[in-house]
């Protein structure tokens, strides 16, 4: 479990591909002596298991299934990514509950300056739009955000300077692809409604 509060912007240092997926080495400011093999870390919203550890570097393996359902397949060496270590008991829950299971890939439609902040508009897959509601929560590339508005094919959020400076959002441009995770509560409400006739 995660909170959607990014704690480092890592950089993809090396990618090695084979027929089963990719091995990704990420440079990080984390004190890697405090990270264990098998720990869960969200890479731009996609939960991954730490497979190797070196000073200031962590390695992960990403399967073909993950590559097909997230933006990871388009990452290259040098790509900046949002990192978040998994939630531990007793930590402040400052964002919202994020599972690290990406539901779909969206696309930056527009970026507008709004005073000192920005409004970013995202196109989203139609099956996800029914779960995206004004004032609801969504994770974009692993960042917990409040939805400011939504329509039949897109939604938009407001990004404050702190978020822009401390995430990889500063690299966004029109057409950038992003990982989306819908609010977990919306997912379960939908399932409840689908199965209410079975009781």
mmCIF file of the C-alpha atoms, coordinates in Angstrom:
data_MODEL
# 
_entry.id   MODEL 
# 
loop_
_atom_site.group_PDB 
_atom_site.id 
_atom_site.type_symbol 
_atom_site.label_atom_id 
_atom_site.label_alt_id 
_atom_site.label_comp_id 
_atom_site.label_asym_id 
_atom_site.label_entity_id 
_atom_site.label_seq_id 
_atom_site.pdbx_PDB_ins_code 
_atom_site.Cartn_x 
_atom_site.Cartn_y 
_atom_site.Cartn_z 
_atom_site.occupancy 
_atom_site.B_iso_or_equiv 
_atom_site.pdbx_formal_charge 
_atom_site.auth_seq_id 
_atom_site.auth_comp_id 
_atom_site.auth_asym_id 
_atom_site.auth_atom_id 
_atom_site.pdbx_PDB_model_num 
ATOM 1   C CA . UNK A 1 1   ? 0.000   0.000   0.000   1.00 0.00 ? 1   UNK A CA 1 
ATOM 2   C CA . UNK A 1 2   ? 1.032   3.572   -0.728  1.00 0.00 ? 2   UNK A CA 1 
ATOM 3   C CA . UNK A 1 3   ? -0.297  7.070   -0.080  1.00 0.00 ? 3   UNK A CA 1 
ATOM 4   C CA . UNK A 1 4   ? 0.474   8.778   -3.385  1.00 0.00 ? 4   UNK A CA 1 
ATOM 5   C CA . UNK A 1 5   ? 3.034   11.089  -1.772  1.00 0.00 ? 5   UNK A CA 1 
ATOM 6   C CA . UNK A 1 6   ? 6.206   10.914  -3.847  1.00 0.00 ? 6   UNK A CA 1 
ATOM 7   C CA . UNK A 1 7   ? 9.376   10.746  -1.739  1.00 0.00 ? 7   UNK A CA 1 
ATOM 8   C CA . UNK A 1 8   ? 11.994  10.825  -4.515  1.00 0.00 ? 8   UNK A CA 1 
ATOM 9   C CA . UNK A 1 9   ? 12.302  11.468  -8.224  1.00 0.00 ? 9   UNK A CA 1 
ATOM 10  C CA . UNK A 1 10  ? 14.525  8.666   -9.436  1.00 0.00 ? 10  UNK A CA 1 
ATOM 11  C CA . UNK A 1 11  ? 16.256  8.281   -12.780 1.00 0.00 ? 11  UNK A CA 1 
ATOM 12  C CA . UNK A 1 12  ? 16.301  5.182   -14.943 1.00 0.00 ? 12  UNK A CA 1 
ATOM 13  C CA . UNK A 1 13  ? 19.971  4.328   -15.240 1.00 0.00 ? 13  UNK A CA 1 
ATOM 14  C CA . UNK A 1 14  ? 19.893  1.093   -17.185 1.00 0.00 ? 14  UNK A CA 1 
ATOM 15  C CA . UNK A 1 15  ? 17.320  -1.103  -18.910 1.00 0.00 ? 15  UNK A CA 1 
ATOM 16  C CA . UNK A 1 16  ? 18.025  -4.680  -19.954 1.00 0.00 ? 16  UNK A CA 1 
ATOM 17  C CA . UNK A 1 17  ? 15.372  -6.466  -21.996 1.00 0.00 ? 17  UNK A CA 1 
ATOM 18  C CA . UNK A 1 18  ? 14.741  -10.140 -22.672 1.00 0.00 ? 18  UNK A CA 1 
ATOM 19  C CA . UNK A 1 19  ? 11.739  -12.219 -23.751 1.00 0.00 ? 19  UNK A CA 1 
ATOM 20  C CA . UNK A 1 20  ? 10.191  -12.189 -20.247 1.00 0.00 ? 20  UNK A CA 1 
ATOM 21  C CA . UNK A 1 21  ? 10.383  -8.471  -19.500 1.00 0.00 ? 21  UNK A CA 1 
ATOM 22  C CA . UNK A 1 22  ? 12.911  -5.855  -18.428 1.00 0.00 ? 22  UNK A CA 1 
ATOM 23  C CA . UNK A 1 23  ? 15.402  -5.339  -15.611 1.00 0.00 ? 23  UNK A CA 1 
ATOM 24  C CA . UNK A 1 24  ? 15.420  -1.704  -14.548 1.00 0.00 ? 24  UNK A CA 1 
ATOM 25  C CA . UNK A 1 25  ? 18.158  -0.046  -12.501 1.00 0.00 ? 25  UNK A CA 1 
ATOM 26  C CA . UNK A 1 26  ? 17.030  3.197   -10.871 1.00 0.00 ? 26  UNK A CA 1 
ATOM 27  C CA . UNK A 1 27  ? 19.273  5.847   -9.320  1.00 0.00 ? 27  UNK A CA 1 
ATOM 28  C CA . UNK A 1 28  ? 17.769  7.224   -6.105  1.00 0.00 ? 28  UNK A CA 1 
ATOM 29  C CA . UNK A 1 29  ? 18.553  9.454   -3.142  1.00 0.00 ? 29  UNK A CA 1 
ATOM 30  C CA . UNK A 1 30  ? 17.100  6.844   -0.796  1.00 0.00 ? 30  UNK A CA 1 
ATOM 31  C CA . UNK A 1 31  ? 19.464  5.449   1.804   1.00 0.00 ? 31  UNK A CA 1 
ATOM 32  C CA . UNK A 1 32  ? 19.519  2.027   0.174   1.00 0.00 ? 32  UNK A CA 1 
ATOM 33  C CA . UNK A 1 33  ? 20.970  0.461   3.329   1.00 0.00 ? 33  UNK A CA 1 
ATOM 34  C CA . UNK A 1 34  ? 17.452  0.824   4.766   1.00 0.00 ? 34  UNK A CA 1 
ATOM 35  C CA . UNK A 1 35  ? 15.842  -1.005  1.835   1.00 0.00 ? 35  UNK A CA 1 
ATOM 36  C CA . UNK A 1 36  ? 15.518  -4.788  1.806   1.00 0.00 ? 36  UNK A CA 1 
ATOM 37  C CA . UNK A 1 37  ? 15.386  -7.239  -1.081  1.00 0.00 ? 37  UNK A CA 1 
ATOM 38  C CA . UNK A 1 38  ? 11.703  -7.933  -1.667  1.00 0.00 ? 38  UNK A CA 1 
ATOM 39  C CA . UNK A 1 39  ? 10.560  -4.498  -0.516  1.00 0.00 ? 39  UNK A CA 1 
ATOM 40  C CA . UNK A 1 40  ? 7.771   -2.825  -2.482  1.00 0.00 ? 40  UNK A CA 1 
ATOM 41  C CA . UNK A 1 41  ? 8.410   0.517   -4.162  1.00 0.00 ? 41  UNK A CA 1 
ATOM 42  C CA . UNK A 1 42  ? 6.053   2.298   -6.550  1.00 0.00 ? 42  UNK A CA 1 
ATOM 43  C CA . UNK A 1 43  ? 7.691   3.333   -9.828  1.00 0.00 ? 43  UNK A CA 1 
ATOM 44  C CA . UNK A 1 44  ? 5.517   6.144   -11.201 1.00 0.00 ? 44  UNK A CA 1 
ATOM 45  C CA . UNK A 1 45  ? 2.548   4.440   -9.606  1.00 0.00 ? 45  UNK A CA 1 
ATOM 46  C CA . UNK A 1 46  ? 3.308   0.813   -10.490 1.00 0.00 ? 46  UNK A CA 1 
ATOM 47  C CA . UNK A 1 47  ? 4.230   -1.354  -7.507  1.00 0.00 ? 47  UNK A CA 1 
ATOM 48  C CA . UNK A 1 48  ? 7.506   -3.218  -8.007  1.00 0.00 ? 48  UNK A CA 1 
ATOM 49  C CA . UNK A 1 49  ? 9.646   -5.546  -5.925  1.00 0.00 ? 49  UNK A CA 1 
ATOM 50  C CA . UNK A 1 50  ? 13.253  -4.626  -5.179  1.00 0.00 ? 50  UNK A CA 1 
ATOM 51  C CA . UNK A 1 51  ? 15.455  -7.387  -6.638  1.00 0.00 ? 51  UNK A CA 1 
ATOM 52  C CA . UNK A 1 52  ? 18.965  -5.925  -6.182  1.00 0.00 ? 52  UNK A CA 1 
ATOM 53  C CA . UNK A 1 53  ? 20.474  -3.190  -4.020  1.00 0.00 ? 53  UNK A CA 1 
ATOM 54  C CA . UNK A 1 54  ? 23.611  -1.078  -4.380  1.00 0.00 ? 54  UNK A CA 1 
ATOM 55  C CA . UNK A 1 55  ? 24.565  2.317   -2.921  1.00 0.00 ? 55  UNK A CA 1 
ATOM 56  C CA . UNK A 1 56  ? 22.131  4.890   -4.372  1.00 0.00 ? 56  UNK A CA 1 
ATOM 57  C CA . UNK A 1 57  ? 20.751  2.301   -6.814  1.00 0.00 ? 57  UNK A CA 1 
ATOM 58  C CA . UNK A 1 58  ? 17.875  -0.166  -6.816  1.00 0.00 ? 58  UNK A CA 1 
ATOM 59  C CA . UNK A 1 59  ? 17.003  -2.814  -9.385  1.00 0.00 ? 59  UNK A CA 1 
ATOM 60  C CA . UNK A 1 60  ? 13.567  -4.103  -10.324 1.00 0.00 ? 60  UNK A CA 1 
ATOM 61  C CA . UNK A 1 61  ? 12.114  -6.585  -12.799 1.00 0.00 ? 61  UNK A CA 1 
ATOM 62  C CA . UNK A 1 62  ? 9.050   -5.631  -14.815 1.00 0.00 ? 62  UNK A CA 1 
ATOM 63  C CA . UNK A 1 63  ? 7.112   -8.391  -16.582 1.00 0.00 ? 63  UNK A CA 1 
ATOM 64  C CA . UNK A 1 64  ? 5.640   -8.199  -20.067 1.00 0.00 ? 64  UNK A CA 1 
ATOM 65  C CA . UNK A 1 65  ? 2.181   -7.936  -18.487 1.00 0.00 ? 65  UNK A CA 1 
ATOM 66  C CA . UNK A 1 66  ? 3.222   -4.803  -16.597 1.00 0.00 ? 66  UNK A CA 1 
ATOM 67  C CA . UNK A 1 67  ? 4.917   -3.350  -19.665 1.00 0.00 ? 67  UNK A CA 1 
ATOM 68  C CA . UNK A 1 68  ? 1.716   -3.836  -21.678 1.00 0.00 ? 68  UNK A CA 1 
ATOM 69  C CA . UNK A 1 69  ? -0.528  -2.156  -19.097 1.00 0.00 ? 69  UNK A CA 1 
ATOM 70  C CA . UNK A 1 70  ? 1.618   0.785   -17.979 1.00 0.00 ? 70  UNK A CA 1 
ATOM 71  C CA . UNK A 1 71  ? 3.974   3.395   -19.412 1.00 0.00 ? 71  UNK A CA 1 
ATOM 72  C CA . UNK A 1 72  ? 7.060   1.422   -18.347 1.00 0.00 ? 72  UNK A CA 1 
ATOM 73  C CA . UNK A 1 73  ? 7.544   -0.066  -21.813 1.00 0.00 ? 73  UNK A CA 1 
ATOM 74  C CA . UNK A 1 74  ? 8.343   3.415   -23.170 1.00 0.00 ? 74  UNK A CA 1 
ATOM 75  C CA . UNK A 1 75  ? 10.906  4.338   -20.512 1.00 0.00 ? 75  UNK A CA 1 
ATOM 76  C CA . UNK A 1 76  ? 14.482  4.862   -21.642 1.00 0.00 ? 76  UNK A CA 1 
ATOM 77  C CA . UNK A 1 77  ? 17.748  5.452   -19.831 1.00 0.00 ? 77  UNK A CA 1 
ATOM 78  C CA . UNK A 1 78  ? 17.517  8.907   -18.276 1.00 0.00 ? 78  UNK A CA 1 
ATOM 79  C CA . UNK A 1 79  ? 13.731  8.886   -17.803 1.00 0.00 ? 79  UNK A CA 1 
ATOM 80  C CA . UNK A 1 80  ? 12.797  10.545  -14.503 1.00 0.00 ? 80  UNK A CA 1 
ATOM 81  C CA . UNK A 1 81  ? 10.237  8.622   -12.459 1.00 0.00 ? 81  UNK A CA 1 
ATOM 82  C CA . UNK A 1 82  ? 8.283   9.174   -9.258  1.00 0.00 ? 82  UNK A CA 1 
ATOM 83  C CA . UNK A 1 83  ? 9.282   6.877   -6.386  1.00 0.00 ? 83  UNK A CA 1 
ATOM 84  C CA . UNK A 1 84  ? 7.407   6.029   -3.205  1.00 0.00 ? 84  UNK A CA 1 
ATOM 85  C CA . UNK A 1 85  ? 8.305   3.466   -0.580  1.00 0.00 ? 85  UNK A CA 1 
ATOM 86  C CA . UNK A 1 86  ? 5.448   1.375   0.785   1.00 0.00 ? 86  UNK A CA 1 
ATOM 87  C CA . UNK A 1 87  ? 3.377   2.582   3.713   1.00 0.00 ? 87  UNK A CA 1 
ATOM 88  C CA . UNK A 1 88  ? 4.264   1.308   7.172   1.00 0.00 ? 88  UNK A CA 1 
ATOM 89  C CA . UNK A 1 89  ? 2.025   1.219   10.235  1.00 0.00 ? 89  UNK A CA 1 
ATOM 90  C CA . UNK A 1 90  ? 2.103   4.484   12.164  1.00 0.00 ? 90  UNK A CA 1 
ATOM 91  C CA . UNK A 1 91  ? 2.895   6.687   9.136   1.00 0.00 ? 91  UNK A CA 1 
ATOM 92  C CA . UNK A 1 92  ? 0.746   9.719   8.431   1.00 0.00 ? 92  UNK A CA 1 
ATOM 93  C CA . UNK A 1 93  ? -1.709  9.026   5.607   1.00 0.00 ? 93  UNK A CA 1 
ATOM 94  C CA . UNK A 1 94  ? -1.372  12.342  3.810   1.00 0.00 ? 94  UNK A CA 1 
ATOM 95  C CA . UNK A 1 95  ? -2.684  11.415  0.359   1.00 0.00 ? 95  UNK A CA 1 
ATOM 96  C CA . UNK A 1 96  ? -5.176  8.584   -0.223  1.00 0.00 ? 96  UNK A CA 1 
ATOM 97  C CA . UNK A 1 97  ? -4.878  4.812   -0.192  1.00 0.00 ? 97  UNK A CA 1 
ATOM 98  C CA . UNK A 1 98  ? -3.070  3.758   -3.368  1.00 0.00 ? 98  UNK A CA 1 
ATOM 99  C CA . UNK A 1 99  ? -2.477  0.090   -4.202  1.00 0.00 ? 99  UNK A CA 1 
ATOM 100 C CA . UNK A 1 100 ? 0.189   0.508   -6.871  1.00 0.00 ? 100 UNK A CA 1 
ATOM 101 C CA . UNK A 1 101 ? -1.961  -1.449  -9.349  1.00 0.00 ? 101 UNK A CA 1 
ATOM 102 C CA . UNK A 1 102 ? -2.255  0.656   -12.498 1.00 0.00 ? 102 UNK A CA 1 
ATOM 103 C CA . UNK A 1 103 ? -5.743  0.609   -14.016 1.00 0.00 ? 103 UNK A CA 1 
ATOM 104 C CA . UNK A 1 104 ? -4.890  2.195   -17.339 1.00 0.00 ? 104 UNK A CA 1 
ATOM 105 C CA . UNK A 1 105 ? -2.754  4.649   -19.266 1.00 0.00 ? 105 UNK A CA 1 
ATOM 106 C CA . UNK A 1 106 ? -3.842  8.232   -19.857 1.00 0.00 ? 106 UNK A CA 1 
ATOM 107 C CA . UNK A 1 107 ? -2.386  11.065  -21.888 1.00 0.00 ? 107 UNK A CA 1 
ATOM 108 C CA . UNK A 1 108 ? -1.669  14.719  -21.171 1.00 0.00 ? 108 UNK A CA 1 
ATOM 109 C CA . UNK A 1 109 ? -4.158  16.699  -23.242 1.00 0.00 ? 109 UNK A CA 1 
ATOM 110 C CA . UNK A 1 110 ? -3.307  20.250  -22.167 1.00 0.00 ? 110 UNK A CA 1 
ATOM 111 C CA . UNK A 1 111 ? -1.224  22.150  -19.596 1.00 0.00 ? 111 UNK A CA 1 
ATOM 112 C CA . UNK A 1 112 ? -2.367  25.622  -18.575 1.00 0.00 ? 112 UNK A CA 1 
ATOM 113 C CA . UNK A 1 113 ? -0.673  28.089  -16.258 1.00 0.00 ? 113 UNK A CA 1 
ATOM 114 C CA . UNK A 1 114 ? -3.073  29.198  -13.513 1.00 0.00 ? 114 UNK A CA 1 
ATOM 115 C CA . UNK A 1 115 ? -1.401  31.889  -11.422 1.00 0.00 ? 115 UNK A CA 1 
ATOM 116 C CA . UNK A 1 116 ? 1.460   30.179  -9.606  1.00 0.00 ? 116 UNK A CA 1 
ATOM 117 C CA . UNK A 1 117 ? -0.096  26.765  -10.263 1.00 0.00 ? 117 UNK A CA 1 
ATOM 118 C CA . UNK A 1 118 ? -1.015  24.685  -13.311 1.00 0.00 ? 118 UNK A CA 1 
ATOM 119 C CA . UNK A 1 119 ? -4.122  22.964  -14.571 1.00 0.00 ? 119 UNK A CA 1 
ATOM 120 C CA . UNK A 1 120 ? -3.319  19.726  -16.336 1.00 0.00 ? 120 UNK A CA 1 
ATOM 121 C CA . UNK A 1 121 ? -5.933  17.993  -18.490 1.00 0.00 ? 121 UNK A CA 1 
ATOM 122 C CA . UNK A 1 122 ? -5.695  14.244  -19.115 1.00 0.00 ? 122 UNK A CA 1 
ATOM 123 C CA . UNK A 1 123 ? -7.417  12.004  -21.621 1.00 0.00 ? 123 UNK A CA 1 
ATOM 124 C CA . UNK A 1 124 ? -8.405  8.723   -19.948 1.00 0.00 ? 124 UNK A CA 1 
ATOM 125 C CA . UNK A 1 125 ? -9.599  5.327   -21.223 1.00 0.00 ? 125 UNK A CA 1 
ATOM 126 C CA . UNK A 1 126 ? -13.412 5.344   -21.354 1.00 0.00 ? 126 UNK A CA 1 
ATOM 127 C CA . UNK A 1 127 ? -13.818 2.320   -19.014 1.00 0.00 ? 127 UNK A CA 1 
ATOM 128 C CA . UNK A 1 128 ? -12.057 4.344   -16.288 1.00 0.00 ? 128 UNK A CA 1 
ATOM 129 C CA . UNK A 1 129 ? -13.967 7.598   -16.695 1.00 0.00 ? 129 UNK A CA 1 
ATOM 130 C CA . UNK A 1 130 ? -17.009 6.343   -14.777 1.00 0.00 ? 130 UNK A CA 1 
ATOM 131 C CA . UNK A 1 131 ? -14.755 6.066   -11.705 1.00 0.00 ? 131 UNK A CA 1 
ATOM 132 C CA . UNK A 1 132 ? -13.313 9.584   -12.003 1.00 0.00 ? 132 UNK A CA 1 
ATOM 133 C CA . UNK A 1 133 ? -15.478 12.162  -10.261 1.00 0.00 ? 133 UNK A CA 1 
ATOM 134 C CA . UNK A 1 134 ? -15.088 15.831  -9.390  1.00 0.00 ? 134 UNK A CA 1 
ATOM 135 C CA . UNK A 1 135 ? -13.508 16.188  -5.912  1.00 0.00 ? 135 UNK A CA 1 
ATOM 136 C CA . UNK A 1 136 ? -12.651 12.479  -5.930  1.00 0.00 ? 136 UNK A CA 1 
ATOM 137 C CA . UNK A 1 137 ? -9.132  11.081  -5.703  1.00 0.00 ? 137 UNK A CA 1 
ATOM 138 C CA . UNK A 1 138 ? -6.934  9.680   -8.462  1.00 0.00 ? 138 UNK A CA 1 
ATOM 139 C CA . UNK A 1 139 ? -3.285  8.677   -8.685  1.00 0.00 ? 139 UNK A CA 1 
ATOM 140 C CA . UNK A 1 140 ? -1.418  9.967   -11.748 1.00 0.00 ? 140 UNK A CA 1 
ATOM 141 C CA . UNK A 1 141 ? 2.054   8.443   -12.122 1.00 0.00 ? 141 UNK A CA 1 
ATOM 142 C CA . UNK A 1 142 ? 1.750   7.526   -8.462  1.00 0.00 ? 142 UNK A CA 1 
ATOM 143 C CA . UNK A 1 143 ? 0.864   11.026  -7.242  1.00 0.00 ? 143 UNK A CA 1 
ATOM 144 C CA . UNK A 1 144 ? -2.291  11.420  -5.140  1.00 0.00 ? 144 UNK A CA 1 
ATOM 145 C CA . UNK A 1 145 ? -4.424  14.170  -6.671  1.00 0.00 ? 145 UNK A CA 1 
ATOM 146 C CA . UNK A 1 146 ? -7.900  15.645  -6.317  1.00 0.00 ? 146 UNK A CA 1 
ATOM 147 C CA . UNK A 1 147 ? -9.978  15.698  -9.490  1.00 0.00 ? 147 UNK A CA 1 
ATOM 148 C CA . UNK A 1 148 ? -11.115 19.261  -10.251 1.00 0.00 ? 148 UNK A CA 1 
ATOM 149 C CA . UNK A 1 149 ? -13.425 18.306  -13.077 1.00 0.00 ? 149 UNK A CA 1 
ATOM 150 C CA . UNK A 1 150 ? -14.306 15.455  -15.426 1.00 0.00 ? 150 UNK A CA 1 
ATOM 151 C CA . UNK A 1 151 ? -16.303 14.961  -18.605 1.00 0.00 ? 151 UNK A CA 1 
ATOM 152 C CA . UNK A 1 152 ? -16.934 12.159  -21.103 1.00 0.00 ? 152 UNK A CA 1 
ATOM 153 C CA . UNK A 1 153 ? -13.317 11.710  -22.208 1.00 0.00 ? 153 UNK A CA 1 
ATOM 154 C CA . UNK A 1 154 ? -11.029 13.614  -19.845 1.00 0.00 ? 154 UNK A CA 1 
ATOM 155 C CA . UNK A 1 155 ? -10.423 15.014  -16.384 1.00 0.00 ? 155 UNK A CA 1 
ATOM 156 C CA . UNK A 1 156 ? -8.278  17.783  -14.989 1.00 0.00 ? 156 UNK A CA 1 
ATOM 157 C CA . UNK A 1 157 ? -6.339  18.523  -11.810 1.00 0.00 ? 157 UNK A CA 1 
ATOM 158 C CA . UNK A 1 158 ? -4.599  21.512  -10.248 1.00 0.00 ? 158 UNK A CA 1 
ATOM 159 C CA . UNK A 1 159 ? -0.867  21.179  -9.576  1.00 0.00 ? 159 UNK A CA 1 
ATOM 160 C CA . UNK A 1 160 ? 0.791   23.464  -7.022  1.00 0.00 ? 160 UNK A CA 1 
ATOM 161 C CA . UNK A 1 161 ? 4.436   24.519  -7.375  1.00 0.00 ? 161 UNK A CA 1 
ATOM 162 C CA . UNK A 1 162 ? 5.610   22.108  -4.638  1.00 0.00 ? 162 UNK A CA 1 
ATOM 163 C CA . UNK A 1 163 ? 4.161   19.132  -6.520  1.00 0.00 ? 163 UNK A CA 1 
ATOM 164 C CA . UNK A 1 164 ? 5.624   20.302  -9.811  1.00 0.00 ? 164 UNK A CA 1 
ATOM 165 C CA . UNK A 1 165 ? 9.072   20.712  -8.241  1.00 0.00 ? 165 UNK A CA 1 
ATOM 166 C CA . UNK A 1 166 ? 9.128   17.467  -6.253  1.00 0.00 ? 166 UNK A CA 1 
ATOM 167 C CA . UNK A 1 167 ? 7.739   15.047  -8.832  1.00 0.00 ? 167 UNK A CA 1 
ATOM 168 C CA . UNK A 1 168 ? 8.471   14.218  -12.456 1.00 0.00 ? 168 UNK A CA 1 
ATOM 169 C CA . UNK A 1 169 ? 5.438   16.287  -13.497 1.00 0.00 ? 169 UNK A CA 1 
ATOM 170 C CA . UNK A 1 170 ? 7.815   19.021  -14.594 1.00 0.00 ? 170 UNK A CA 1 
ATOM 171 C CA . UNK A 1 171 ? 8.719   16.783  -17.551 1.00 0.00 ? 171 UNK A CA 1 
ATOM 172 C CA . UNK A 1 172 ? 5.108   16.588  -18.777 1.00 0.00 ? 172 UNK A CA 1 
ATOM 173 C CA . UNK A 1 173 ? 4.210   17.894  -22.210 1.00 0.00 ? 173 UNK A CA 1 
ATOM 174 C CA . UNK A 1 174 ? 1.134   17.465  -24.376 1.00 0.00 ? 174 UNK A CA 1 
ATOM 175 C CA . UNK A 1 175 ? 1.043   13.825  -25.455 1.00 0.00 ? 175 UNK A CA 1 
ATOM 176 C CA . UNK A 1 176 ? 2.964   12.471  -22.435 1.00 0.00 ? 176 UNK A CA 1 
ATOM 177 C CA . UNK A 1 177 ? 1.553   9.119   -21.323 1.00 0.00 ? 177 UNK A CA 1 
ATOM 178 C CA . UNK A 1 178 ? 0.784   8.570   -17.634 1.00 0.00 ? 178 UNK A CA 1 
ATOM 179 C CA . UNK A 1 179 ? -0.167  5.708   -15.344 1.00 0.00 ? 179 UNK A CA 1 
ATOM 180 C CA . UNK A 1 180 ? -3.631  6.048   -13.805 1.00 0.00 ? 180 UNK A CA 1 
ATOM 181 C CA . UNK A 1 181 ? -5.017  4.346   -10.720 1.00 0.00 ? 181 UNK A CA 1 
ATOM 182 C CA . UNK A 1 182 ? -8.633  5.036   -9.830  1.00 0.00 ? 182 UNK A CA 1 
ATOM 183 C CA . UNK A 1 183 ? -9.823  5.520   -6.265  1.00 0.00 ? 183 UNK A CA 1 
ATOM 184 C CA . UNK A 1 184 ? -10.051 2.152   -4.515  1.00 0.00 ? 184 UNK A CA 1 
ATOM 185 C CA . UNK A 1 185 ? -13.401 3.093   -2.955  1.00 0.00 ? 185 UNK A CA 1 
ATOM 186 C CA . UNK A 1 186 ? -14.905 3.707   -6.405  1.00 0.00 ? 186 UNK A CA 1 
ATOM 187 C CA . UNK A 1 187 ? -13.693 0.282   -7.536  1.00 0.00 ? 187 UNK A CA 1 
ATOM 188 C CA . UNK A 1 188 ? -15.472 -1.480  -4.669  1.00 0.00 ? 188 UNK A CA 1 
ATOM 189 C CA . UNK A 1 189 ? -18.671 0.557   -4.978  1.00 0.00 ? 189 UNK A CA 1 
ATOM 190 C CA . UNK A 1 190 ? -18.897 -0.543  -8.613  1.00 0.00 ? 190 UNK A CA 1 
ATOM 191 C CA . UNK A 1 191 ? -18.381 -4.187  -7.639  1.00 0.00 ? 191 UNK A CA 1 
ATOM 192 C CA . UNK A 1 192 ? -21.016 -3.906  -4.921  1.00 0.00 ? 192 UNK A CA 1 
ATOM 193 C CA . UNK A 1 193 ? -23.529 -2.501  -7.375  1.00 0.00 ? 193 UNK A CA 1 
ATOM 194 C CA . UNK A 1 194 ? -22.774 -5.257  -9.876  1.00 0.00 ? 194 UNK A CA 1 
ATOM 195 C CA . UNK A 1 195 ? -23.376 -8.009  -7.319  1.00 0.00 ? 195 UNK A CA 1 
ATOM 196 C CA . UNK A 1 196 ? -26.236 -6.590  -5.233  1.00 0.00 ? 196 UNK A CA 1 
ATOM 197 C CA . UNK A 1 197 ? -28.776 -8.772  -7.080  1.00 0.00 ? 197 UNK A CA 1 
ATOM 198 C CA . UNK A 1 198 ? -26.873 -11.913 -5.991  1.00 0.00 ? 198 UNK A CA 1 
ATOM 199 C CA . UNK A 1 199 ? -27.773 -11.473 -2.328  1.00 0.00 ? 199 UNK A CA 1 
# 
